[in-house]
Amino acid sequence: MKDQEQLLKEFQEKIDREEKIEPKDWMPEEYRKTLIRQISQHAHSEVVGMLPEGNWITRAPNLRRKAILLAKIQDEAGHGLYLYSAAETLGIDRDTLIDELLSGKAKYSSIFNYPALTWADMGAIGWLVDGAAIVNQVALCRTSYGPYARAMVRICKEESFHQRQGYEILLALCRGNAAQKKMAQDSLNRWWWPSLMMFGPSDKNSAHTAQSMNWKIKRFTNDELRQKFVDMTVPQANVLGIKIPDDKLQWNEQRGHYDFGEINWEEFNNVVKGNGPCNRQRLDDRRKAHEEGQWVRDAAMAYAEKRSKKIA
């Protein structure tokens, strides 16, 4: 019988060899808890993230835009299901995860607690929010836990389409009349800083980064990912012809990266604590949808039970 110290040593060696940890493998309890926290937060973000876009289905400017938006929202629902399934391989059931979200115990991405006020926001969400998600999630395709990594491969492919779709909305607006371009600029003004907050607290204030990096759950720190996003997005904004709302944004030749202004961490912490513009509304809407969808879950369970009896 191997002792705990030997098991931990072999576990870390396996990770260092870039071998995936699978559900039946031995793992430290803290590794399991860290994954449940991260994967469930990711799943909740996909599901809650459907809400601001869902409000615009009936107000999309034409049938093509409406069909694309519907498809995108369906994709996000699917992403949530993939991720809940990945979390379940760690020994936690989906009902518990959902209960933690609806009770306010579990967290989801702070970005979804901001309102989508105009059609241009559908573009900004696709371009900036999904763009930030891609920067984070591409690295997660190489995360050390197998089910999570495999789920991310498909999610990233779909998110890249979402980003292009959002950018195309803003491109159309920026090529339109003055009022349309102004709408696009206003949307960028409101979504830029919350998008940078999506990567989480700065490295010096991140409680989980060091251990997650050691276990290769994460491959890059929050600040490294944030810098990648800024470097990627600034040239795209230049093509659109709209200005990123940061007077301190400038290219640093010595670093080979863009310098940018300080994030309002007080605002970030306030939103994370549940005091953002739409925190209460988002959870109320999720609770309402969960309650109204009970009959669907009951019907699915009844059908599954009927099928199992036939097979038996």
PAVEXFI-674109 format. One record per residue (C-alpha): residue number from 1; x, y, z; residue in one letter. Coordinates in steps of 0.1 Angstrom, whole numbers, always signed. Example, Ala and Ser with C-alpha at 12.3 -4.5 7.8 and 13.67 -1.06 7.14 Angstrom:
<recs>
<rec><seq>1</seq><u>+123</u><v>-45</v><w>+78</w><type>A</type></rec>
<rec><seq>2</seq><u>+137</u><v>-11</v><w>+71</w><type>S</type></rec>
</recs>
This chain:
<recs>
<rec><seq>1</seq><u>+0</u><v>+0</v><w>+0</w><type>M</type></rec>
<rec><seq>2</seq><u>+15</u><v>+33</v><w>-11</w><type>K</type></rec>
<rec><seq>3</seq><u>+15</u><v>+61</v><w>+14</w><type>D</type></rec>
<rec><seq>4</seq><u>+2</u><v>+96</v><w>+7</w><type>Q</type></rec>
<rec><seq>5</seq><u>+36</u><v>+111</v><w>+1</w><type>E</type></rec>
<rec><seq>6</seq><u>+44</u><v>+85</v><w>-26</w><type>Q</type></rec>
<rec><seq>7</seq><u>+11</u><v>+89</v><w>-43</w><type>L</type></rec>
<rec><seq>8</seq><u>+15</u><v>+127</v><w>-44</w><type>L</type></rec>
<rec><seq>9</seq><u>+50</u><v>+123</v><w>-59</w><type>K</type></rec>
<rec><seq>10</seq><u>+38</u><v>+99</v><w>-86</w><type>E</type></rec>
<rec><seq>11</seq><u>+8</u><v>+122</v><w>-93</w><type>F</type></rec>
<rec><seq>12</seq><u>+31</u><v>+152</v><w>-99</w><type>Q</type></rec>
<rec><seq>13</seq><u>+55</u><v>+132</v><w>-120</w><type>E</type></rec>
<rec><seq>14</seq><u>+27</u><v>+121</v><w>-142</w><type>K</type></rec>
<rec><seq>15</seq><u>+16</u><v>+158</v><w>-147</w><type>I</type></rec>
<rec><seq>16</seq><u>+52</u><v>+168</v><w>-153</w><type>D</type></rec>
<rec><seq>17</seq><u>+54</u><v>+142</v><w>-181</w><type>R</type></rec>
<rec><seq>18</seq><u>+23</u><v>+159</v><w>-197</w><type>E</type></rec>
<rec><seq>19</seq><u>+1</u><v>+128</v><w>-192</w><type>E</type></rec>
<rec><seq>20</seq><u>-36</u><v>+134</v><w>-186</w><type>K</type></rec>
<rec><seq>21</seq><u>-52</u><v>+127</v><w>-153</w><type>I</type></rec>
<rec><seq>22</seq><u>-83</u><v>+106</v><w>-158</w><type>E</type></rec>
<rec><seq>23</seq><u>-114</u><v>+102</v><w>-136</w><type>P</type></rec>
<rec><seq>24</seq><u>-103</u><v>+68</v><w>-122</w><type>K</type></rec>
<rec><seq>25</seq><u>-68</u><v>+79</v><w>-115</w><type>D</type></rec>
<rec><seq>26</seq><u>-57</u><v>+88</v><w>-79</w><type>W</type></rec>
<rec><seq>27</seq><u>-57</u><v>+125</v><w>-74</w><type>M</type></rec>
<rec><seq>28</seq><u>-52</u><v>+148</v><w>-43</w><type>P</type></rec>
<rec><seq>29</seq><u>-85</u><v>+159</v><w>-28</w><type>E</type></rec>
<rec><seq>30</seq><u>-74</u><v>+196</v><w>-33</w><type>E</type></rec>
<rec><seq>31</seq><u>-68</u><v>+189</v><w>-70</w><type>Y</type></rec>
<rec><seq>32</seq><u>-103</u><v>+175</v><w>-73</w><type>R</type></rec>
<rec><seq>33</seq><u>-119</u><v>+204</v><w>-54</w><type>K</type></rec>
<rec><seq>34</seq><u>-99</u><v>+230</v><w>-75</w><type>T</type></rec>
<rec><seq>35</seq><u>-112</u><v>+214</v><w>-107</w><type>L</type></rec>
<rec><seq>36</seq><u>-148</u><v>+212</v><w>-95</w><type>I</type></rec>
<rec><seq>37</seq><u>-146</u><v>+249</v><w>-86</w><type>R</type></rec>
<rec><seq>38</seq><u>-131</u><v>+259</v><w>-119</w><type>Q</type></rec>
<rec><seq>39</seq><u>-151</u><v>+237</v><w>-142</w><type>I</type></rec>
<rec><seq>40</seq><u>-184</u><v>+244</v><w>-125</w><type>S</type></rec>
<rec><seq>41</seq><u>-177</u><v>+282</v><w>-126</w><type>Q</type></rec>
<rec><seq>42</seq><u>-170</u><v>+278</v><w>-163</w><type>H</type></rec>
<rec><seq>43</seq><u>-202</u><v>+258</v><w>-169</w><type>A</type></rec>
<rec><seq>44</seq><u>-223</u><v>+284</v><w>-149</w><type>H</type></rec>
<rec><seq>45</seq><u>-207</u><v>+312</v><w>-170</w><type>S</type></rec>
<rec><seq>46</seq><u>-218</u><v>+295</v><w>-202</w><type>E</type></rec>
<rec><seq>47</seq><u>-254</u><v>+291</v><w>-190</w><type>V</type></rec>
<rec><seq>48</seq><u>-257</u><v>+326</v><w>-175</w><type>V</type></rec>
<rec><seq>49</seq><u>-240</u><v>+340</v><w>-205</w><type>G</type></rec>
<rec><seq>50</seq><u>-270</u><v>+330</v><w>-226</w><type>M</type></rec>
<rec><seq>51</seq><u>-292</u><v>+356</v><w>-208</w><type>L</type></rec>
<rec><seq>52</seq><u>-280</u><v>+390</v><w>-221</w><type>P</type></rec>
<rec><seq>53</seq><u>-280</u><v>+376</v><w>-257</w><type>E</type></rec>
<rec><seq>54</seq><u>-313</u><v>+359</v><w>-253</w><type>G</type></rec>
<rec><seq>55</seq><u>-329</u><v>+393</v><w>-247</w><type>N</type></rec>
<rec><seq>56</seq><u>-320</u><v>+404</v><w>-282</w><type>W</type></rec>
<rec><seq>57</seq><u>-334</u><v>+374</v><w>-302</w><type>I</type></rec>
<rec><seq>58</seq><u>-367</u><v>+392</v><w>-308</w><type>T</type></rec>
<rec><seq>59</seq><u>-349</u><v>+425</v><w>-315</w><type>R</type></rec>
<rec><seq>60</seq><u>-323</u><v>+413</v><w>-340</w><type>A</type></rec>
<rec><seq>61</seq><u>-323</u><v>+436</v><w>-371</w><type>P</type></rec>
<rec><seq>62</seq><u>-331</u><v>+409</v><w>-396</w><type>N</type></rec>
<rec><seq>63</seq><u>-338</u><v>+372</v><w>-400</w><type>L</type></rec>
<rec><seq>64</seq><u>-302</u><v>+363</v><w>-407</w><type>R</type></rec>
<rec><seq>65</seq><u>-289</u><v>+380</v><w>-376</w><type>R</type></rec>
<rec><seq>66</seq><u>-317</u><v>+363</v><w>-356</w><type>K</type></rec>
<rec><seq>67</seq><u>-308</u><v>+328</v><w>-369</w><type>A</type></rec>
<rec><seq>68</seq><u>-271</u><v>+334</v><w>-361</w><type>I</type></rec>
<rec><seq>69</seq><u>-279</u><v>+346</v><w>-326</w><type>L</type></rec>
<rec><seq>70</seq><u>-302</u><v>+317</v><w>-319</w><type>L</type></rec>
<rec><seq>71</seq><u>-275</u><v>+293</v><w>-331</w><type>A</type></rec>
<rec><seq>72</seq><u>-249</u><v>+310</v><w>-308</w><type>K</type></rec>
<rec><seq>73</seq><u>-271</u><v>+308</v><w>-278</w><type>I</type></rec>
<rec><seq>74</seq><u>-277</u><v>+271</v><w>-284</w><type>Q</type></rec>
<rec><seq>75</seq><u>-240</u><v>+266</v><w>-286</w><type>D</type></rec>
<rec><seq>76</seq><u>-235</u><v>+282</v><w>-252</w><type>E</type></rec>
<rec><seq>77</seq><u>-261</u><v>+258</v><w>-237</w><type>A</type></rec>
<rec><seq>78</seq><u>-242</u><v>+229</v><w>-252</w><type>G</type></rec>
<rec><seq>79</seq><u>-210</u><v>+242</v><w>-237</w><type>H</type></rec>
<rec><seq>80</seq><u>-226</u><v>+243</v><w>-203</w><type>G</type></rec>
<rec><seq>81</seq><u>-237</u><v>+207</v><w>-207</w><type>L</type></rec>
<rec><seq>82</seq><u>-202</u><v>+195</v><w>-218</w><type>Y</type></rec>
<rec><seq>83</seq><u>-187</u><v>+212</v><w>-188</w><type>L</type></rec>
<rec><seq>84</seq><u>-213</u><v>+200</v><w>-163</w><type>Y</type></rec>
<rec><seq>85</seq><u>-206</u><v>+165</v><w>-176</w><type>S</type></rec>
<rec><seq>86</seq><u>-168</u><v>+170</v><w>-171</w><type>A</type></rec>
<rec><seq>87</seq><u>-174</u><v>+182</v><w>-135</w><type>A</type></rec>
<rec><seq>88</seq><u>-196</u><v>+151</v><w>-128</w><type>E</type></rec>
<rec><seq>89</seq><u>-166</u><v>+128</v><w>-136</w><type>T</type></rec>
<rec><seq>90</seq><u>-151</u><v>+143</v><w>-104</w><type>L</type></rec>
<rec><seq>91</seq><u>-178</u><v>+128</v><w>-82</w><type>G</type></rec>
<rec><seq>92</seq><u>-202</u><v>+157</v><w>-79</w><type>I</type></rec>
<rec><seq>93</seq><u>-237</u><v>+155</v><w>-93</w><type>D</type></rec>
<rec><seq>94</seq><u>-253</u><v>+181</v><w>-116</w><type>R</type></rec>
<rec><seq>95</seq><u>-282</u><v>+189</v><w>-92</w><type>D</type></rec>
<rec><seq>96</seq><u>-257</u><v>+200</v><w>-66</w><type>T</type></rec>
<rec><seq>97</seq><u>-239</u><v>+222</v><w>-91</w><type>L</type></rec>
<rec><seq>98</seq><u>-271</u><v>+239</v><w>-102</w><type>I</type></rec>
<rec><seq>99</seq><u>-283</u><v>+244</v><w>-66</w><type>D</type></rec>
<rec><seq>100</seq><u>-251</u><v>+261</v><w>-58</w><type>E</type></rec>
<rec><seq>101</seq><u>-255</u><v>+285</v><w>-87</w><type>L</type></rec>
<rec><seq>102</seq><u>-292</u><v>+293</v><w>-80</w><type>L</type></rec>
<rec><seq>103</seq><u>-285</u><v>+298</v><w>-43</w><type>S</type></rec>
<rec><seq>104</seq><u>-257</u><v>+323</v><w>-51</w><type>G</type></rec>
<rec><seq>105</seq><u>-230</u><v>+301</v><w>-35</w><type>K</type></rec>
<rec><seq>106</seq><u>-212</u><v>+294</v><w>-68</w><type>A</type></rec>
<rec><seq>107</seq><u>-196</u><v>+321</v><w>-89</w><type>K</type></rec>
<rec><seq>108</seq><u>-197</u><v>+327</v><w>-127</w><type>Y</type></rec>
<rec><seq>109</seq><u>-178</u><v>+352</v><w>-149</w><type>S</type></rec>
<rec><seq>110</seq><u>-183</u><v>+388</v><w>-137</w><type>S</type></rec>
<rec><seq>111</seq><u>-188</u><v>+400</v><w>-173</w><type>I</type></rec>
<rec><seq>112</seq><u>-223</u><v>+387</v><w>-175</w><type>F</type></rec>
<rec><seq>113</seq><u>-235</u><v>+410</v><w>-147</w><type>N</type></rec>
<rec><seq>114</seq><u>-234</u><v>+440</v><w>-171</w><type>Y</type></rec>
<rec><seq>115</seq><u>-264</u><v>+449</v><w>-193</w><type>P</type></rec>
<rec><seq>116</seq><u>-266</u><v>+446</v><w>-231</w><type>A</type></rec>
<rec><seq>117</seq><u>-282</u><v>+479</v><w>-240</w><type>L</type></rec>
<rec><seq>118</seq><u>-280</u><v>+480</v><w>-278</w><type>T</type></rec>
<rec><seq>119</seq><u>-276</u><v>+458</v><w>-308</w><type>W</type></rec>
<rec><seq>120</seq><u>-239</u><v>+468</v><w>-309</w><type>A</type></rec>
<rec><seq>121</seq><u>-235</u><v>+450</v><w>-276</w><type>D</type></rec>
<rec><seq>122</seq><u>-242</u><v>+417</v><w>-294</w><type>M</type></rec>
<rec><seq>123</seq><u>-211</u><v>+425</v><w>-315</w><type>G</type></rec>
<rec><seq>124</seq><u>-190</u><v>+436</v><w>-285</w><type>A</type></rec>
<rec><seq>125</seq><u>-200</u><v>+404</v><w>-265</w><type>I</type></rec>
<rec><seq>126</seq><u>-190</u><v>+383</v><w>-294</w><type>G</type></rec>
<rec><seq>127</seq><u>-158</u><v>+401</v><w>-302</w><type>W</type></rec>
<rec><seq>128</seq><u>-146</u><v>+410</v><w>-267</w><type>L</type></rec>
<rec><seq>129</seq><u>-162</u><v>+385</v><w>-243</w><type>V</type></rec>
<rec><seq>130</seq><u>-159</u><v>+355</v><w>-266</w><type>D</type></rec>
<rec><seq>131</seq><u>-125</u><v>+367</v><w>-277</w><type>G</type></rec>
<rec><seq>132</seq><u>-113</u><v>+368</v><w>-241</w><type>A</type></rec>
<rec><seq>133</seq><u>-128</u><v>+334</v><w>-235</w><type>A</type></rec>
<rec><seq>134</seq><u>-109</u><v>+320</v><w>-265</w><type>I</type></rec>
<rec><seq>135</seq><u>-76</u><v>+333</v><w>-251</w><type>V</type></rec>
<rec><seq>136</seq><u>-83</u><v>+316</v><w>-218</w><type>N</type></rec>
<rec><seq>137</seq><u>-98</u><v>+284</v><w>-233</w><type>Q</type></rec>
<rec><seq>138</seq><u>-72</u><v>+276</v><w>-259</w><type>V</type></rec>
<rec><seq>139</seq><u>-47</u><v>+271</v><w>-231</w><type>A</type></rec>
<rec><seq>140</seq><u>-73</u><v>+249</v><w>-213</w><type>L</type></rec>
<rec><seq>141</seq><u>-72</u><v>+224</v><w>-242</w><type>C</type></rec>
<rec><seq>142</seq><u>-39</u><v>+214</v><w>-227</w><type>R</type></rec>
<rec><seq>143</seq><u>-51</u><v>+213</v><w>-191</w><type>T</type></rec>
<rec><seq>144</seq><u>-40</u><v>+183</v><w>-171</w><type>S</type></rec>
<rec><seq>145</seq><u>-74</u><v>+168</v><w>-164</w><type>Y</type></rec>
<rec><seq>146</seq><u>-85</u><v>+148</v><w>-195</w><type>G</type></rec>
<rec><seq>147</seq><u>-123</u><v>+153</v><w>-195</w><type>P</type></rec>
<rec><seq>148</seq><u>-119</u><v>+190</v><w>-191</w><type>Y</type></rec>
<rec><seq>149</seq><u>-93</u><v>+193</v><w>-219</w><type>A</type></rec>
<rec><seq>150</seq><u>-113</u><v>+172</v><w>-243</w><type>R</type></rec>
<rec><seq>151</seq><u>-145</u><v>+193</v><w>-237</w><type>A</type></rec>
<rec><seq>152</seq><u>-125</u><v>+225</v><w>-244</w><type>M</type></rec>
<rec><seq>153</seq><u>-114</u><v>+213</v><w>-279</w><type>V</type></rec>
<rec><seq>154</seq><u>-149</u><v>+215</v><w>-293</w><type>R</type></rec>
<rec><seq>155</seq><u>-159</u><v>+246</v><w>-272</w><type>I</type></rec>
<rec><seq>156</seq><u>-129</u><v>+265</v><w>-286</w><type>C</type></rec>
<rec><seq>157</seq><u>-139</u><v>+257</v><w>-322</w><type>K</type></rec>
<rec><seq>158</seq><u>-174</u><v>+271</v><w>-316</w><type>E</type></rec>
<rec><seq>159</seq><u>-162</u><v>+301</v><w>-296</w><type>E</type></rec>
<rec><seq>160</seq><u>-139</u><v>+312</v><w>-325</w><type>S</type></rec>
<rec><seq>161</seq><u>-170</u><v>+313</v><w>-347</w><type>F</type></rec>
<rec><seq>162</seq><u>-188</u><v>+334</v><w>-321</w><type>H</type></rec>
<rec><seq>163</seq><u>-160</u><v>+359</v><w>-320</w><type>Q</type></rec>
<rec><seq>164</seq><u>-159</u><v>+363</v><w>-357</w><type>R</type></rec>
<rec><seq>165</seq><u>-197</u><v>+367</v><w>-358</w><type>Q</type></rec>
<rec><seq>166</seq><u>-195</u><v>+395</v><w>-331</w><type>G</type></rec>
<rec><seq>167</seq><u>-167</u><v>+413</v><w>-349</w><type>Y</type></rec>
<rec><seq>168</seq><u>-186</u><v>+412</v><w>-381</w><type>E</type></rec>
<rec><seq>169</seq><u>-216</u><v>+429</v><w>-364</w><type>I</type></rec>
<rec><seq>170</seq><u>-193</u><v>+457</v><w>-353</w><type>L</type></rec>
<rec><seq>171</seq><u>-176</u><v>+459</v><w>-387</w><type>L</type></rec>
<rec><seq>172</seq><u>-210</u><v>+464</v><w>-404</w><type>A</type></rec>
<rec><seq>173</seq><u>-219</u><v>+491</v><w>-379</w><type>L</type></rec>
<rec><seq>174</seq><u>-186</u><v>+509</v><w>-383</w><type>C</type></rec>
<rec><seq>175</seq><u>-191</u><v>+509</v><w>-421</w><type>R</type></rec>
<rec><seq>176</seq><u>-226</u><v>+523</v><w>-417</w><type>G</type></rec>
<rec><seq>177</seq><u>-237</u><v>+558</v><w>-409</w><type>N</type></rec>
<rec><seq>178</seq><u>-224</u><v>+581</v><w>-381</w><type>A</type></rec>
<rec><seq>179</seq><u>-251</u><v>+570</v><w>-356</w><type>A</type></rec>
<rec><seq>180</seq><u>-242</u><v>+533</v><w>-362</w><type>Q</type></rec>
<rec><seq>181</seq><u>-205</u><v>+539</v><w>-357</w><type>K</type></rec>
<rec><seq>182</seq><u>-212</u><v>+559</v><w>-326</w><type>K</type></rec>
<rec><seq>183</seq><u>-232</u><v>+529</v><w>-313</w><type>M</type></rec>
<rec><seq>184</seq><u>-203</u><v>+506</v><w>-319</w><type>A</type></rec>
<rec><seq>185</seq><u>-179</u><v>+530</v><w>-301</w><type>Q</type></rec>
<rec><seq>186</seq><u>-203</u><v>+533</v><w>-271</w><type>D</type></rec>
<rec><seq>187</seq><u>-205</u><v>+495</v><w>-269</w><type>S</type></rec>
<rec><seq>188</seq><u>-167</u><v>+492</v><w>-269</w><type>L</type></rec>
<rec><seq>189</seq><u>-165</u><v>+519</v><w>-242</w><type>N</type></rec>
<rec><seq>190</seq><u>-188</u><v>+499</v><w>-219</w><type>R</type></rec>
<rec><seq>191</seq><u>-174</u><v>+464</v><w>-225</w><type>W</type></rec>
<rec><seq>192</seq><u>-137</u><v>+470</v><w>-227</w><type>W</type></rec>
<rec><seq>193</seq><u>-128</u><v>+471</v><w>-190</w><type>W</type></rec>
<rec><seq>194</seq><u>-152</u><v>+444</v><w>-179</w><type>P</type></rec>
<rec><seq>195</seq><u>-136</u><v>+422</v><w>-206</w><type>S</type></rec>
<rec><seq>196</seq><u>-102</u><v>+427</v><w>-191</w><type>L</type></rec>
<rec><seq>197</seq><u>-117</u><v>+418</v><w>-157</w><type>M</type></rec>
<rec><seq>198</seq><u>-128</u><v>+384</v><w>-171</w><type>M</type></rec>
<rec><seq>199</seq><u>-93</u><v>+371</v><w>-166</w><type>F</type></rec>
<rec><seq>200</seq><u>-97</u><v>+374</v><w>-128</w><type>G</type></rec>
<rec><seq>201</seq><u>-76</u><v>+392</v><w>-102</w><type>P</type></rec>
<rec><seq>202</seq><u>-41</u><v>+403</v><w>-108</w><type>S</type></rec>
<rec><seq>203</seq><u>-15</u><v>+376</v><w>-102</w><type>D</type></rec>
<rec><seq>204</seq><u>-4</u><v>+392</v><w>-69</w><type>K</type></rec>
<rec><seq>205</seq><u>-39</u><v>+389</v><w>-56</w><type>N</type></rec>
<rec><seq>206</seq><u>-49</u><v>+355</v><w>-71</w><type>S</type></rec>
<rec><seq>207</seq><u>-53</u><v>+328</v><w>-44</w><type>A</type></rec>
<rec><seq>208</seq><u>-54</u><v>+298</v><w>-67</w><type>H</type></rec>
<rec><seq>209</seq><u>-29</u><v>+306</v><w>-96</w><type>T</type></rec>
<rec><seq>210</seq><u>+3</u><v>+292</v><w>-82</w><type>A</type></rec>
<rec><seq>211</seq><u>-11</u><v>+258</v><w>-73</w><type>Q</type></rec>
<rec><seq>212</seq><u>-32</u><v>+256</v><w>-105</w><type>S</type></rec>
<rec><seq>213</seq><u>+0</u><v>+263</v><w>-125</w><type>M</type></rec>
<rec><seq>214</seq><u>+20</u><v>+237</v><w>-107</w><type>N</type></rec>
<rec><seq>215</seq><u>-8</u><v>+211</v><w>-114</w><type>W</type></rec>
<rec><seq>216</seq><u>-10</u><v>+224</v><w>-150</w><type>K</type></rec>
<rec><seq>217</seq><u>-47</u><v>+230</v><w>-146</w><type>I</type></rec>
<rec><seq>218</seq><u>-38</u><v>+265</v><w>-158</w><type>K</type></rec>
<rec><seq>219</seq><u>-10</u><v>+270</v><w>-183</w><type>R</type></rec>
<rec><seq>220</seq><u>-7</u><v>+308</v><w>-180</w><type>F</type></rec>
<rec><seq>221</seq><u>-14</u><v>+333</v><w>-152</w><type>T</type></rec>
<rec><seq>222</seq><u>-43</u><v>+357</v><w>-152</w><type>N</type></rec>
<rec><seq>223</seq><u>-20</u><v>+387</v><w>-161</w><type>D</type></rec>
<rec><seq>224</seq><u>-3</u><v>+367</v><w>-189</w><type>E</type></rec>
<rec><seq>225</seq><u>-37</u><v>+359</v><w>-205</w><type>L</type></rec>
<rec><seq>226</seq><u>-49</u><v>+395</v><w>-201</w><type>R</type></rec>
<rec><seq>227</seq><u>-18</u><v>+407</v><w>-219</w><type>Q</type></rec>
<rec><seq>228</seq><u>-23</u><v>+383</v><w>-248</w><type>K</type></rec>
<rec><seq>229</seq><u>-59</u><v>+395</v><w>-251</w><type>F</type></rec>
<rec><seq>230</seq><u>-49</u><v>+432</v><w>-252</w><type>V</type></rec>
<rec><seq>231</seq><u>-21</u><v>+425</v><w>-277</w><type>D</type></rec>
<rec><seq>232</seq><u>-46</u><v>+406</v><w>-299</w><type>M</type></rec>
<rec><seq>233</seq><u>-75</u><v>+431</v><w>-297</w><type>T</type></rec>
<rec><seq>234</seq><u>-59</u><v>+465</v><w>-302</w><type>V</type></rec>
<rec><seq>235</seq><u>-51</u><v>+459</v><w>-339</w><type>P</type></rec>
<rec><seq>236</seq><u>-86</u><v>+446</v><w>-345</w><type>Q</type></rec>
<rec><seq>237</seq><u>-100</u><v>+478</v><w>-330</w><type>A</type></rec>
<rec><seq>238</seq><u>-78</u><v>+498</v><w>-353</w><type>N</type></rec>
<rec><seq>239</seq><u>-93</u><v>+480</v><w>-383</w><type>V</type></rec>
<rec><seq>240</seq><u>-128</u><v>+489</v><w>-371</w><type>L</type></rec>
<rec><seq>241</seq><u>-118</u><v>+525</v><w>-367</w><type>G</type></rec>
<rec><seq>242</seq><u>-130</u><v>+528</v><w>-331</w><type>I</type></rec>
<rec><seq>243</seq><u>-109</u><v>+538</v><w>-301</w><type>K</type></rec>
<rec><seq>244</seq><u>-102</u><v>+516</v><w>-270</w><type>I</type></rec>
<rec><seq>245</seq><u>-112</u><v>+537</v><w>-240</w><type>P</type></rec>
<rec><seq>246</seq><u>-78</u><v>+538</v><w>-223</w><type>D</type></rec>
<rec><seq>247</seq><u>-56</u><v>+569</v><w>-225</w><type>D</type></rec>
<rec><seq>248</seq><u>-26</u><v>+549</v><w>-212</w><type>K</type></rec>
<rec><seq>249</seq><u>-28</u><v>+523</v><w>-240</w><type>L</type></rec>
<rec><seq>250</seq><u>+4</u><v>+524</v><w>-260</w><type>Q</type></rec>
<rec><seq>251</seq><u>+29</u><v>+500</v><w>-276</w><type>W</type></rec>
<rec><seq>252</seq><u>+60</u><v>+493</v><w>-256</w><type>N</type></rec>
<rec><seq>253</seq><u>+88</u><v>+485</v><w>-279</w><type>E</type></rec>
<rec><seq>254</seq><u>+111</u><v>+473</v><w>-252</w><type>Q</type></rec>
<rec><seq>255</seq><u>+85</u><v>+448</v><w>-238</w><type>R</type></rec>
<rec><seq>256</seq><u>+71</u><v>+439</v><w>-272</w><type>G</type></rec>
<rec><seq>257</seq><u>+36</u><v>+443</v><w>-257</w><type>H</type></rec>
<rec><seq>258</seq><u>+10</u><v>+470</v><w>-252</w><type>Y</type></rec>
<rec><seq>259</seq><u>+10</u><v>+489</v><w>-219</w><type>D</type></rec>
<rec><seq>260</seq><u>-25</u><v>+496</v><w>-206</w><type>F</type></rec>
<rec><seq>261</seq><u>-41</u><v>+514</v><w>-177</w><type>G</type></rec>
<rec><seq>262</seq><u>-50</u><v>+501</v><w>-143</w><type>E</type></rec>
<rec><seq>263</seq><u>-82</u><v>+481</v><w>-140</w><type>I</type></rec>
<rec><seq>264</seq><u>-108</u><v>+493</v><w>-115</w><type>N</type></rec>
<rec><seq>265</seq><u>-104</u><v>+464</v><w>-90</w><type>W</type></rec>
<rec><seq>266</seq><u>-129</u><v>+479</v><w>-66</w><type>E</type></rec>
<rec><seq>267</seq><u>-156</u><v>+476</v><w>-93</w><type>E</type></rec>
<rec><seq>268</seq><u>-144</u><v>+440</v><w>-101</w><type>F</type></rec>
<rec><seq>269</seq><u>-146</u><v>+430</v><w>-64</w><type>N</type></rec>
<rec><seq>270</seq><u>-180</u><v>+446</v><w>-61</w><type>N</type></rec>
<rec><seq>271</seq><u>-194</u><v>+427</v><w>-90</w><type>V</type></rec>
<rec><seq>272</seq><u>-179</u><v>+394</v><w>-78</w><type>V</type></rec>
<rec><seq>273</seq><u>-196</u><v>+400</v><w>-44</w><type>K</type></rec>
<rec><seq>274</seq><u>-230</u><v>+402</v><w>-61</w><type>G</type></rec>
<rec><seq>275</seq><u>-234</u><v>+440</v><w>-63</w><type>N</type></rec>
<rec><seq>276</seq><u>-230</u><v>+445</v><w>-101</w><type>G</type></rec>
<rec><seq>277</seq><u>-256</u><v>+461</v><w>-123</w><type>P</type></rec>
<rec><seq>278</seq><u>-274</u><v>+428</v><w>-132</w><type>C</type></rec>
<rec><seq>279</seq><u>-263</u><v>+402</v><w>-106</w><type>N</type></rec>
<rec><seq>280</seq><u>-297</u><v>+399</v><w>-90</w><type>R</type></rec>
<rec><seq>281</seq><u>-315</u><v>+399</v><w>-123</w><type>Q</type></rec>
<rec><seq>282</seq><u>-293</u><v>+372</v><w>-138</w><type>R</type></rec>
<rec><seq>283</seq><u>-299</u><v>+348</v><w>-109</w><type>L</type></rec>
<rec><seq>284</seq><u>-336</u><v>+356</v><w>-108</w><type>D</type></rec>
<rec><seq>285</seq><u>-339</u><v>+348</v><w>-145</w><type>D</type></rec>
<rec><seq>286</seq><u>-319</u><v>+315</v><w>-140</w><type>R</type></rec>
<rec><seq>287</seq><u>-342</u><v>+305</v><w>-111</w><type>R</type></rec>
<rec><seq>288</seq><u>-373</u><v>+313</v><w>-132</w><type>K</type></rec>
<rec><seq>289</seq><u>-360</u><v>+293</v><w>-161</w><type>A</type></rec>
<rec><seq>290</seq><u>-351</u><v>+264</v><w>-139</w><type>H</type></rec>
<rec><seq>291</seq><u>-385</u><v>+263</v><w>-122</w><type>E</type></rec>
<rec><seq>292</seq><u>-404</u><v>+266</v><w>-155</w><type>E</type></rec>
<rec><seq>293</seq><u>-382</u><v>+239</v><w>-171</w><type>G</type></rec>
<rec><seq>294</seq><u>-390</u><v>+213</v><w>-144</w><type>Q</type></rec>
<rec><seq>295</seq><u>-417</u><v>+196</v><w>-165</w><type>W</type></rec>
<rec><seq>296</seq><u>-391</u><v>+190</v><w>-193</w><type>V</type></rec>
<rec><seq>297</seq><u>-367</u><v>+173</v><w>-168</w><type>R</type></rec>
<rec><seq>298</seq><u>-396</u><v>+153</v><w>-154</w><type>D</type></rec>
<rec><seq>299</seq><u>-406</u><v>+142</v><w>-189</w><type>A</type></rec>
<rec><seq>300</seq><u>-371</u><v>+132</v><w>-198</w><type>A</type></rec>
<rec><seq>301</seq><u>-367</u><v>+112</v><w>-166</w><type>M</type></rec>
<rec><seq>302</seq><u>-400</u><v>+95</v><w>-171</w><type>A</type></rec>
<rec><seq>303</seq><u>-390</u><v>+86</v><w>-207</w><type>Y</type></rec>
<rec><seq>304</seq><u>-357</u><v>+72</v><w>-195</w><type>A</type></rec>
<rec><seq>305</seq><u>-373</u><v>+51</v><w>-169</w><type>E</type></rec>
<rec><seq>306</seq><u>-398</u><v>+37</v><w>-194</w><type>K</type></rec>
<rec><seq>307</seq><u>-370</u><v>+29</v><w>-218</w><type>R</type></rec>
<rec><seq>308</seq><u>-350</u><v>+11</v><w>-191</w><type>S</type></rec>
<rec><seq>309</seq><u>-380</u><v>-11</v><w>-182</w><type>K</type></rec>
<rec><seq>310</seq><u>-384</u><v>-21</v><w>-219</w><type>K</type></rec>
<rec><seq>311</seq><u>-347</u><v>-30</v><w>-222</w><type>I</type></rec>
<rec><seq>312</seq><u>-349</u><v>-50</v><w>-189</w><type>A</type></rec>
</recs>
